[in-house]
Amino acid sequence: MLARLLIGLVVIGAIVMFVRGMRGRATGTAERPAIDARTVRCAHCQVYLPRDEAVEADGRSYCSREHAERARA
Ligand SMILES: [Zn+2]
């Protein structure tokens, strides 16, 4: 009886820790816009790269001219 109670508490504790861990990750991703302000995503291959190195075409960002042309085709 007591053993089951302890197991139950351990399981609940594990779930709470897991949920907290997930929330921690969620807030971590929510803080990303600061990085996203400097990085852009290639609309063709979805790779992140610095805004300075990105190729702008049709209002979208690409990692290279090749991908900008491929996306247009
Ligand atoms: Zn690309």
PDB file of the backbone (N, CA, C, O) and the ligand in Angstrom, with CONECT records:
HET     ZN  A 101       1
ATOM      1  N   MET A   1       0.843  -1.216   0.000  1.00  0.00           N
ATOM      2  CA  MET A   1       0.000   0.000   0.000  1.00  0.00           C
ATOM      3  C   MET A   1       0.866   1.250   0.000  1.00  0.00           C
ATOM      4  O   MET A   1       0.674   2.157  -0.811  1.00  0.00           O
ATOM      5  N   LEU A   2       1.832   1.286   0.930  1.00  0.00           N
ATOM      6  CA  LEU A   2       2.724   2.441   1.025  1.00  0.00           C
ATOM      7  C   LEU A   2       3.647   2.515  -0.192  1.00  0.00           C
ATOM      8  O   LEU A   2       3.978   3.594  -0.686  1.00  0.00           O
ATOM      9  N   ALA A   3       4.047   1.333  -0.656  1.00  0.00           N
ATOM     10  CA  ALA A   3       4.920   1.271  -1.833  1.00  0.00           C
ATOM     11  C   ALA A   3       4.196   1.846  -3.049  1.00  0.00           C
ATOM     12  O   ALA A   3       4.784   2.595  -3.829  1.00  0.00           O
ATOM     13  N   ARG A   4       2.942   1.502  -3.205  1.00  0.00           N
ATOM     14  CA  ARG A   4       2.162   2.025  -4.340  1.00  0.00           C
ATOM     15  C   ARG A   4       2.023   3.541  -4.265  1.00  0.00           C
ATOM     16  O   ARG A   4       2.084   4.243  -5.275  1.00  0.00           O
ATOM     17  N   LEU A   5       1.831   4.027  -3.030  1.00  0.00           N
ATOM     18  CA  LEU A   5       1.709   5.470  -2.821  1.00  0.00           C
ATOM     19  C   LEU A   5       3.004   6.177  -3.237  1.00  0.00           C
ATOM     20  O   LEU A   5       2.982   7.228  -3.878  1.00  0.00           O
ATOM     21  N   LEU A   6       4.127   5.571  -2.854  1.00  0.00           N
ATOM     22  CA  LEU A   6       5.429   6.151  -3.198  1.00  0.00           C
ATOM     23  C   LEU A   6       5.652   6.150  -4.710  1.00  0.00           C
ATOM     24  O   LEU A   6       6.144   7.123  -5.282  1.00  0.00           O
ATOM     25  N   ILE A   7       5.278   5.033  -5.344  1.00  0.00           N
ATOM     26  CA  ILE A   7       5.420   4.933  -6.807  1.00  0.00           C
ATOM     27  C   ILE A   7       4.561   6.006  -7.487  1.00  0.00           C
ATOM     28  O   ILE A   7       4.972   6.651  -8.451  1.00  0.00           O
ATOM     29  N   GLY A   8       3.341   6.168  -6.935  1.00  0.00           N
ATOM     30  CA  GLY A   8       2.427   7.185  -7.470  1.00  0.00           C
ATOM     31  C   GLY A   8       3.035   8.573  -7.365  1.00  0.00           C
ATOM     32  O   GLY A   8       2.951   9.368  -8.301  1.00  0.00           O
ATOM     33  N   LEU A   9       3.645   8.859  -6.225  1.00  0.00           N
ATOM     34  CA  LEU A   9       4.272  10.176  -6.029  1.00  0.00           C
ATOM     35  C   LEU A   9       5.441  10.380  -6.982  1.00  0.00           C
ATOM     36  O   LEU A   9       5.631  11.468  -7.526  1.00  0.00           O
ATOM     37  N   VAL A  10       6.221   9.324  -7.177  1.00  0.00           N
ATOM     38  CA  VAL A  10       7.367   9.401  -8.090  1.00  0.00           C
ATOM     39  C   VAL A  10       6.877   9.667  -9.516  1.00  0.00           C
ATOM     40  O   VAL A  10       7.439  10.493 -10.235  1.00  0.00           O
ATOM     41  N   VAL A  11       5.819   8.952  -9.912  1.00  0.00           N
ATOM     42  CA  VAL A  11       5.271   9.114 -11.261  1.00  0.00           C
ATOM     43  C   VAL A  11       4.748  10.550 -11.444  1.00  0.00           C
ATOM     44  O   VAL A  11       5.014  11.187 -12.463  1.00  0.00           O
ATOM     45  N   ILE A  12       4.001  11.049 -10.446  1.00  0.00           N
ATOM     46  CA  ILE A  12       3.471  12.418 -10.520  1.00  0.00           C
ATOM     47  C   ILE A  12       4.628  13.425 -10.587  1.00  0.00           C
ATOM     48  O   ILE A  12       4.594  14.383 -11.359  1.00  0.00           O
ATOM     49  N   GLY A  13       5.655  13.184  -9.755  1.00  0.00           N
ATOM     50  CA  GLY A  13       6.827  14.058  -9.762  1.00  0.00           C
ATOM     51  C   GLY A  13       7.498  14.074 -11.127  1.00  0.00           C
ATOM     52  O   GLY A  13       7.916  15.123 -11.619  1.00  0.00           O
ATOM     53  N   ALA A  14       7.595  12.896 -11.730  1.00  0.00           N
ATOM     54  CA  ALA A  14       8.220  12.787 -13.047  1.00  0.00           C
ATOM     55  C   ALA A  14       7.415  13.566 -14.092  1.00  0.00           C
ATOM     56  O   ALA A  14       7.985  14.244 -14.947  1.00  0.00           O
ATOM     57  N   ILE A  15       6.090  13.462 -14.012  1.00  0.00           N
ATOM     58  CA  ILE A  15       5.215  14.167 -14.959  1.00  0.00           C
ATOM     59  C   ILE A  15       5.365  15.684 -14.782  1.00  0.00           C
ATOM     60  O   ILE A  15       5.472  16.427 -15.757  1.00  0.00           O
ATOM     61  N   VAL A  16       5.372  16.125 -13.518  1.00  0.00           N
ATOM     62  CA  VAL A  16       5.527  17.562 -13.234  1.00  0.00           C
ATOM     63  C   VAL A  16       6.861  18.064 -13.787  1.00  0.00           C
ATOM     64  O   VAL A  16       6.921  19.124 -14.409  1.00  0.00           O
ATOM     65  N   MET A  17       7.924  17.301 -13.559  1.00  0.00           N
ATOM     66  CA  MET A  17       9.252  17.687 -14.058  1.00  0.00           C
ATOM     67  C   MET A  17       9.250  17.749 -15.584  1.00  0.00           C
ATOM     68  O   MET A  17       9.833  18.652 -16.186  1.00  0.00           O
ATOM     69  N   PHE A  18       8.582  16.770 -16.195  1.00  0.00           N
ATOM     70  CA  PHE A  18       8.515  16.695 -17.655  1.00  0.00           C
ATOM     71  C   PHE A  18       7.774  17.913 -18.225  1.00  0.00           C
ATOM     72  O   PHE A  18       8.228  18.536 -19.185  1.00  0.00           O
ATOM     73  N   VAL A  19       6.618  18.240 -17.612  1.00  0.00           N
ATOM     74  CA  VAL A  19       5.824  19.386 -18.066  1.00  0.00           C
ATOM     75  C   VAL A  19       6.616  20.685 -17.886  1.00  0.00           C
ATOM     76  O   VAL A  19       6.603  21.553 -18.759  1.00  0.00           O
ATOM     77  N   ARG A  20       7.299  20.809 -16.754  1.00  0.00           N
ATOM     78  CA  ARG A  20       8.126  22.002 -16.517  1.00  0.00           C
ATOM     79  C   ARG A  20       9.234  22.104 -17.559  1.00  0.00           C
ATOM     80  O   ARG A  20       9.550  23.187 -18.052  1.00  0.00           O
ATOM     81  N   GLY A  21       9.814  20.954 -17.882  1.00  0.00           N
ATOM     82  CA  GLY A  21      10.869  20.928 -18.898  1.00  0.00           C
ATOM     83  C   GLY A  21      10.332  21.388 -20.244  1.00  0.00           C
ATOM     84  O   GLY A  21      10.991  22.144 -20.957  1.00  0.00           O
ATOM     85  N   MET A  22       9.132  20.928 -20.588  1.00  0.00           N
ATOM     86  CA  MET A  22       8.503  21.323 -21.852  1.00  0.00           C
ATOM     87  C   MET A  22       8.211  22.816 -21.867  1.00  0.00           C
ATOM     88  O   MET A  22       8.421  23.496 -22.871  1.00  0.00           O
ATOM     89  N   ARG A  23       7.716  23.319 -20.723  1.00  0.00           N
ATOM     90  CA  ARG A  23       7.422  24.754 -20.630  1.00  0.00           C
ATOM     91  C   ARG A  23       8.699  25.571 -20.767  1.00  0.00           C
ATOM     92  O   ARG A  23       8.728  26.620 -21.411  1.00  0.00           O
ATOM     93  N   GLY A  24       9.765  25.052 -20.134  1.00  0.00           N
ATOM     94  CA  GLY A  24      11.057  25.731 -20.219  1.00  0.00           C
ATOM     95  C   GLY A  24      11.512  25.848 -21.656  1.00  0.00           C
ATOM     96  O   GLY A  24      12.023  26.886 -22.078  1.00  0.00           O
ATOM     97  N   ARG A  25      11.321  24.776 -22.402  1.00  0.00           N
ATOM     98  CA  ARG A  25      11.690  24.793 -23.825  1.00  0.00           C
ATOM     99  C   ARG A  25      10.801  25.760 -24.601  1.00  0.00           C
ATOM    100  O   ARG A  25      11.260  26.475 -25.492  1.00  0.00           O
ATOM    101  N   ALA A  26       9.509  25.764 -24.238  1.00  0.00           N
ATOM    102  CA  ALA A  26       8.556  26.624 -24.947  1.00  0.00           C
ATOM    103  C   ALA A  26       8.920  28.096 -24.776  1.00  0.00           C
ATOM    104  O   ALA A  26       8.889  28.868 -25.734  1.00  0.00           O
ATOM    105  N   THR A  27       9.267  28.476 -23.546  1.00  0.00           N
ATOM    106  CA  THR A  27       9.659  29.867 -23.320  1.00  0.00           C
ATOM    107  C   THR A  27      10.990  30.146 -24.005  1.00  0.00           C
ATOM    108  O   THR A  27      11.245  31.262 -24.459  1.00  0.00           O
ATOM    109  N   GLY A  28      11.834  29.123 -24.074  1.00  0.00           N
ATOM    110  CA  GLY A  28      13.120  29.278 -24.761  1.00  0.00           C
ATOM    111  C   GLY A  28      12.910  29.618 -26.223  1.00  0.00           C
ATOM    112  O   GLY A  28      13.612  30.469 -26.770  1.00  0.00           O
ATOM    113  N   THR A  29      11.942  28.956 -26.869  1.00  0.00           N
ATOM    114  CA  THR A  29      11.668  29.226 -28.273  1.00  0.00           C
ATOM    115  C   THR A  29      10.969  30.571 -28.421  1.00  0.00           C
ATOM    116  O   THR A  29      11.103  31.235 -29.449  1.00  0.00           O
ATOM    117  N   ALA A  30      10.210  30.980 -27.377  1.00  0.00           N
ATOM    118  CA  ALA A  30       9.508  32.261 -27.430  1.00  0.00           C
ATOM    119  C   ALA A  30      10.488  33.430 -27.390  1.00  0.00           C
ATOM    120  O   ALA A  30      10.181  34.532 -27.845  1.00  0.00           O
ATOM    121  N   GLU A  31      11.677  33.170 -26.835  1.00  0.00           N
ATOM    122  CA  GLU A  31      12.697  34.220 -26.768  1.00  0.00           C
ATOM    123  C   GLU A  31      13.493  34.323 -28.072  1.00  0.00           C
ATOM    124  O   GLU A  31      14.336  35.207 -28.218  1.00  0.00           O
ATOM    125  N   ARG A  32      13.231  33.443 -28.993  1.00  0.00           N
ATOM    126  CA  ARG A  32      13.989  33.407 -30.240  1.00  0.00           C
ATOM    127  C   ARG A  32      13.855  34.630 -31.139  1.00  0.00           C
ATOM    128  O   ARG A  32      14.820  34.957 -31.830  1.00  0.00           O
ATOM    129  N   PRO A  33      12.723  35.324 -31.173  1.00  0.00           N
ATOM    130  CA  PRO A  33      12.611  36.473 -32.090  1.00  0.00           C
ATOM    131  C   PRO A  33      13.798  37.420 -32.085  1.00  0.00           C
ATOM    132  O   PRO A  33      14.082  38.067 -33.093  1.00  0.00           O
ATOM    133  N   ALA A  34      14.497  37.507 -30.949  1.00  0.00           N
ATOM    134  CA  ALA A  34      15.692  38.357 -30.887  1.00  0.00           C
ATOM    135  C   ALA A  34      16.740  37.862 -31.868  1.00  0.00           C
ATOM    136  O   ALA A  34      17.448  38.649 -32.495  1.00  0.00           O
ATOM    137  N   ILE A  35      16.826  36.537 -31.988  1.00  0.00           N
ATOM    138  CA  ILE A  35      17.781  35.950 -32.939  1.00  0.00           C
ATOM    139  C   ILE A  35      17.207  36.061 -34.353  1.00  0.00           C
ATOM    140  O   ILE A  35      17.929  36.358 -35.305  1.00  0.00           O
ATOM    141  N   ASP A  36      15.912  35.823 -34.477  1.00  0.00           N
ATOM    142  CA  ASP A  36      15.271  35.859 -35.785  1.00  0.00           C
ATOM    143  C   ASP A  36      15.347  37.235 -36.432  1.00  0.00           C
ATOM    144  O   ASP A  36      15.275  37.352 -37.656  1.00  0.00           O
ATOM    145  N   ALA A  37      15.492  38.272 -35.622  1.00  0.00           N
ATOM    146  CA  ALA A  37      15.606  39.624 -36.162  1.00  0.00           C
ATOM    147  C   ALA A  37      16.874  39.760 -36.999  1.00  0.00           C
ATOM    148  O   ALA A  37      16.948  40.582 -37.912  1.00  0.00           O
ATOM    149  N   ARG A  38      17.859  38.946 -36.674  1.00  0.00           N
ATOM    150  CA  ARG A  38      19.133  39.012 -37.402  1.00  0.00           C
ATOM    151  C   ARG A  38      19.294  37.879 -38.401  1.00  0.00           C
ATOM    152  O   ARG A  38      20.144  37.932 -39.290  1.00  0.00           O
ATOM    153  N   THR A  39      18.454  36.840 -38.241  1.00  0.00           N
ATOM    154  CA  THR A  39      18.566  35.708 -39.154  1.00  0.00           C
ATOM    155  C   THR A  39      17.298  35.581 -39.997  1.00  0.00           C
ATOM    156  O   THR A  39      16.204  35.933 -39.556  1.00  0.00           O
ATOM    157  N   VAL A  40      17.464  35.086 -41.184  1.00  0.00           N
ATOM    158  CA  VAL A  40      16.328  34.845 -42.067  1.00  0.00           C
ATOM    159  C   VAL A  40      16.360  33.381 -42.502  1.00  0.00           C
ATOM    160  O   VAL A  40      17.379  32.698 -42.393  1.00  0.00           O
ATOM    161  N   ARG A  41      15.219  32.928 -42.994  1.00  0.00           N
ATOM    162  CA  ARG A  41      15.114  31.531 -43.404  1.00  0.00           C
ATOM    163  C   ARG A  41      14.959  31.458 -44.915  1.00  0.00           C
ATOM    164  O   ARG A  41      14.160  32.180 -45.511  1.00  0.00           O
ATOM    165  N   CYS A  42      15.723  30.592 -45.507  1.00  0.00           N
ATOM    166  CA  CYS A  42      15.610  30.397 -46.955  1.00  0.00           C
ATOM    167  C   CYS A  42      14.230  29.817 -47.266  1.00  0.00           C
ATOM    168  O   CYS A  42      13.848  28.792 -46.703  1.00  0.00           O
ATOM    169  N   ALA A  43      13.490  30.462 -48.152  1.00  0.00           N
ATOM    170  CA  ALA A  43      12.141  30.012 -48.493  1.00  0.00           C
ATOM    171  C   ALA A  43      12.169  28.714 -49.306  1.00  0.00           C
ATOM    172  O   ALA A  43      11.135  28.072 -49.493  1.00  0.00           O
ATOM    173  N   HIS A  44      13.337  28.338 -49.780  1.00  0.00           N
ATOM    174  CA  HIS A  44      13.443  27.124 -50.596  1.00  0.00           C
ATOM    175  C   HIS A  44      13.894  25.916 -49.773  1.00  0.00           C
ATOM    176  O   HIS A  44      13.241  24.873 -49.810  1.00  0.00           O
ATOM    177  N   CYS A  45      14.997  26.038 -49.034  1.00  0.00           N
ATOM    178  CA  CYS A  45      15.524  24.883 -48.290  1.00  0.00           C
ATOM    179  C   CYS A  45      15.369  25.029 -46.775  1.00  0.00           C
ATOM    180  O   CYS A  45      15.815  24.156 -46.030  1.00  0.00           O
ATOM    181  N   GLN A  46      14.744  26.118 -46.304  1.00  0.00           N
ATOM    182  CA  GLN A  46      14.428  26.338 -44.878  1.00  0.00           C
ATOM    183  C   GLN A  46      15.660  26.428 -43.986  1.00  0.00           C
ATOM    184  O   GLN A  46      15.559  26.192 -42.782  1.00  0.00           O
ATOM    185  N   VAL A  47      16.808  26.759 -44.541  1.00  0.00           N
ATOM    186  CA  VAL A  47      18.010  26.903 -43.729  1.00  0.00           C
ATOM    187  C   VAL A  47      18.053  28.333 -43.182  1.00  0.00           C
ATOM    188  O   VAL A  47      17.683  29.289 -43.864  1.00  0.00           O
ATOM    189  N   TYR A  48      18.516  28.452 -41.927  1.00  0.00           N
ATOM    190  CA  TYR A  48      18.648  29.781 -41.326  1.00  0.00           C
ATOM    191  C   TYR A  48      20.020  30.351 -41.655  1.00  0.00           C
ATOM    192  O   TYR A  48      21.021  29.633 -41.635  1.00  0.00           O
ATOM    193  N   LEU A  49      20.062  31.627 -41.954  1.00  0.00           N
ATOM    194  CA  LEU A  49      21.329  32.272 -42.268  1.00  0.00           C
ATOM    195  C   LEU A  49      21.255  33.745 -41.880  1.00  0.00           C
ATOM    196  O   LEU A  49      20.164  34.302 -41.755  1.00  0.00           O
ATOM    197  N   PRO A  50      22.418  34.379 -41.688  1.00  0.00           N
ATOM    198  CA  PRO A  50      22.401  35.806 -41.338  1.00  0.00           C
ATOM    199  C   PRO A  50      21.749  36.640 -42.429  1.00  0.00           C
ATOM    200  O   PRO A  50      21.901  36.371 -43.620  1.00  0.00           O
ATOM    201  N   ARG A  51      21.022  37.657 -41.991  1.00  0.00           N
ATOM    202  CA  ARG A  51      20.309  38.523 -42.925  1.00  0.00           C
ATOM    203  C   ARG A  51      21.254  39.145 -43.968  1.00  0.00           C
ATOM    204  O   ARG A  51      20.891  39.344 -45.127  1.00  0.00           O
ATOM    205  N   ASP A  52      22.463  39.440 -43.513  1.00  0.00           N
ATOM    206  CA  ASP A  52      23.454  40.058 -44.403  1.00  0.00           C
ATOM    207  C   ASP A  52      23.783  39.177 -45.607  1.00  0.00           C
ATOM    208  O   ASP A  52      24.060  39.667 -46.701  1.00  0.00           O
ATOM    209  N   GLU A  53      23.744  37.852 -45.374  1.00  0.00           N
ATOM    210  CA  GLU A  53      24.142  36.910 -46.431  1.00  0.00           C
ATOM    211  C   GLU A  53      22.961  36.453 -47.277  1.00  0.00           C
ATOM    212  O   GLU A  53      23.145  35.757 -48.276  1.00  0.00           O
ATOM    213  N   ALA A  54      21.756  36.838 -46.887  1.00  0.00           N
ATOM    214  CA  ALA A  54      20.568  36.367 -47.587  1.00  0.00           C
ATOM    215  C   ALA A  54      20.369  37.093 -48.909  1.00  0.00           C
ATOM    216  O   ALA A  54      20.775  38.242 -49.077  1.00  0.00           O
ATOM    217  N   VAL A  55      19.734  36.392 -49.843  1.00  0.00           N
ATOM    218  CA  VAL A  55      19.385  36.966 -51.137  1.00  0.00           C
ATOM    219  C   VAL A  55      17.888  37.262 -51.112  1.00  0.00           C
ATOM    220  O   VAL A  55      17.076  36.361 -50.902  1.00  0.00           O
ATOM    221  N   GLU A  56      17.531  38.510 -51.325  1.00  0.00           N
ATOM    222  CA  GLU A  56      16.121  38.901 -51.303  1.00  0.00           C
ATOM    223  C   GLU A  56      15.551  38.817 -52.714  1.00  0.00           C
ATOM    224  O   GLU A  56      16.142  39.321 -53.669  1.00  0.00           O
ATOM    225  N   ALA A  57      14.394  38.173 -52.828  1.00  0.00           N
ATOM    226  CA  ALA A  57      13.725  38.070 -54.123  1.00  0.00           C
ATOM    227  C   ALA A  57      12.229  37.916 -53.891  1.00  0.00           C
ATOM    228  O   ALA A  57      11.810  37.069 -53.101  1.00  0.00           O
ATOM    229  N   ASP A  58      11.421  38.720 -54.568  1.00  0.00           N
ATOM    230  CA  ASP A  58       9.963  38.660 -54.454  1.00  0.00           C
ATOM    231  C   ASP A  58       9.486  38.785 -53.001  1.00  0.00           C
ATOM    232  O   ASP A  58       8.491  38.171 -52.614  1.00  0.00           O
ATOM    233  N   GLY A  59      10.201  39.580 -52.207  1.00  0.00           N
ATOM    234  CA  GLY A  59       9.818  39.783 -50.818  1.00  0.00           C
ATOM    235  C   GLY A  59      10.149  38.610 -49.907  1.00  0.00           C
ATOM    236  O   GLY A  59       9.748  38.597 -48.744  1.00  0.00           O
ATOM    237  N   ARG A  60      10.864  37.642 -50.416  1.00  0.00           N
ATOM    238  CA  ARG A  60      11.277  36.485 -49.622  1.00  0.00           C
ATOM    239  C   ARG A  60      12.796  36.440 -49.547  1.00  0.00           C
ATOM    240  O   ARG A  60      13.498  37.075 -50.334  1.00  0.00           O
ATOM    241  N   SER A  61      13.279  35.678 -48.584  1.00  0.00           N
ATOM    242  CA  SER A  61      14.718  35.556 -48.387  1.00  0.00           C
ATOM    243  C   SER A  61      15.187  34.168 -48.795  1.00  0.00           C
ATOM    244  O   SER A  61      14.505  33.170 -48.562  1.00  0.00           O
ATOM    245  N   TYR A  62      16.350  34.124 -49.400  1.00  0.00           N
ATOM    246  CA  TYR A  62      16.935  32.856 -49.823  1.00  0.00           C
ATOM    247  C   TYR A  62      18.398  32.813 -49.421  1.00  0.00           C
ATOM    248  O   TYR A  62      19.033  33.849 -49.227  1.00  0.00           O
ATOM    249  N   CYS A  63      18.935  31.581 -49.297  1.00  0.00           N
ATOM    250  CA  CYS A  63      20.324  31.415 -48.878  1.00  0.00           C
ATOM    251  C   CYS A  63      21.273  31.688 -50.032  1.00  0.00           C
ATOM    252  O   CYS A  63      22.445  31.992 -49.813  1.00  0.00           O
ATOM    253  N   SER A  64      20.777  31.584 -51.259  1.00  0.00           N
ATOM    254  CA  SER A  64      21.641  31.794 -52.415  1.00  0.00           C
ATOM    255  C   SER A  64      20.789  32.221 -53.613  1.00  0.00           C
ATOM    256  O   SER A  64      19.570  32.049 -53.613  1.00  0.00           O
ATOM    257  N   ARG A  65      21.438  32.771 -54.618  1.00  0.00           N
ATOM    258  CA  ARG A  65      20.717  33.160 -55.836  1.00  0.00           C
ATOM    259  C   ARG A  65      20.113  31.951 -56.529  1.00  0.00           C
ATOM    260  O   ARG A  65      19.044  32.026 -57.136  1.00  0.00           O
ATOM    261  N   GLU A  66      20.817  30.842 -56.424  1.00  0.00           N
ATOM    262  CA  GLU A  66      20.346  29.608 -57.040  1.00  0.00           C
ATOM    263  C   GLU A  66      18.968  29.221 -56.505  1.00  0.00           C
ATOM    264  O   GLU A  66      18.070  28.869 -57.269  1.00  0.00           O
ATOM    265  N   HIS A  67      18.816  29.291 -55.181  1.00  0.00           N
ATOM    266  CA  HIS A  67      17.537  28.926 -54.580  1.00  0.00           C
ATOM    267  C   HIS A  67      16.457  29.951 -54.882  1.00  0.00           C
ATOM    268  O   HIS A  67      15.289  29.591 -55.024  1.00  0.00           O
ATOM    269  N   ALA A  68      16.827  31.214 -54.982  1.00  0.00           N
ATOM    270  CA  ALA A  68      15.860  32.249 -55.341  1.00  0.00           C
ATOM    271  C   ALA A  68      15.311  31.993 -56.731  1.00  0.00           C
ATOM    272  O   ALA A  68      14.120  32.171 -56.984  1.00  0.00           O
ATOM    273  N   GLU A  69      16.194  31.571 -57.632  1.00  0.00           N
ATOM    274  CA  GLU A  69      15.770  31.280 -59.005  1.00  0.00           C
ATOM    275  C   GLU A  69      14.981  29.987 -59.086  1.00  0.00           C
ATOM    276  O   GLU A  69      14.040  29.883 -59.873  1.00  0.00           O
ATOM    277  N   ARG A  70      15.354  29.000 -58.281  1.00  0.00           N
ATOM    278  CA  ARG A  70      14.639  27.717 -58.268  1.00  0.00           C
ATOM    279  C   ARG A  70      13.209  27.909 -57.753  1.00  0.00           C
ATOM    280  O   ARG A  70      12.267  27.325 -58.289  1.00  0.00           O
ATOM    281  N   ALA A  71      13.060  28.715 -56.729  1.00  0.00           N
ATOM    282  CA  ALA A  71      11.743  28.961 -56.141  1.00  0.00           C
ATOM    283  C   ALA A  71      10.849  29.704 -57.121  1.00  0.00           C
ATOM    284  O   ALA A  71       9.632  29.518 -57.133  1.00  0.00           O
ATOM    285  N   ARG A  72      11.457  30.537 -57.935  1.00  0.00           N
ATOM    286  CA  ARG A  72      10.699  31.336 -58.900  1.00  0.00           C
ATOM    287  C   ARG A  72      10.219  30.463 -60.052  1.00  0.00           C
ATOM    288  O   ARG A  72       9.142  30.684 -60.606  1.00  0.00           O
ATOM    289  N   ALA A  73      11.022  29.479 -60.403  1.00  0.00           N
ATOM    290  CA  ALA A  73      10.706  28.620 -61.558  1.00  0.00           C
ATOM    291  C   ALA A  73       9.517  27.710 -61.288  1.00  0.00           C
ATOM    292  O   ALA A  73       9.127  26.930 -62.156  1.00  0.00           O
TER     293      ALA A  73
HETATM  294 ZN    ZN A 101      18.308  27.653 -49.728  1.00  0.00          ZN2+
END
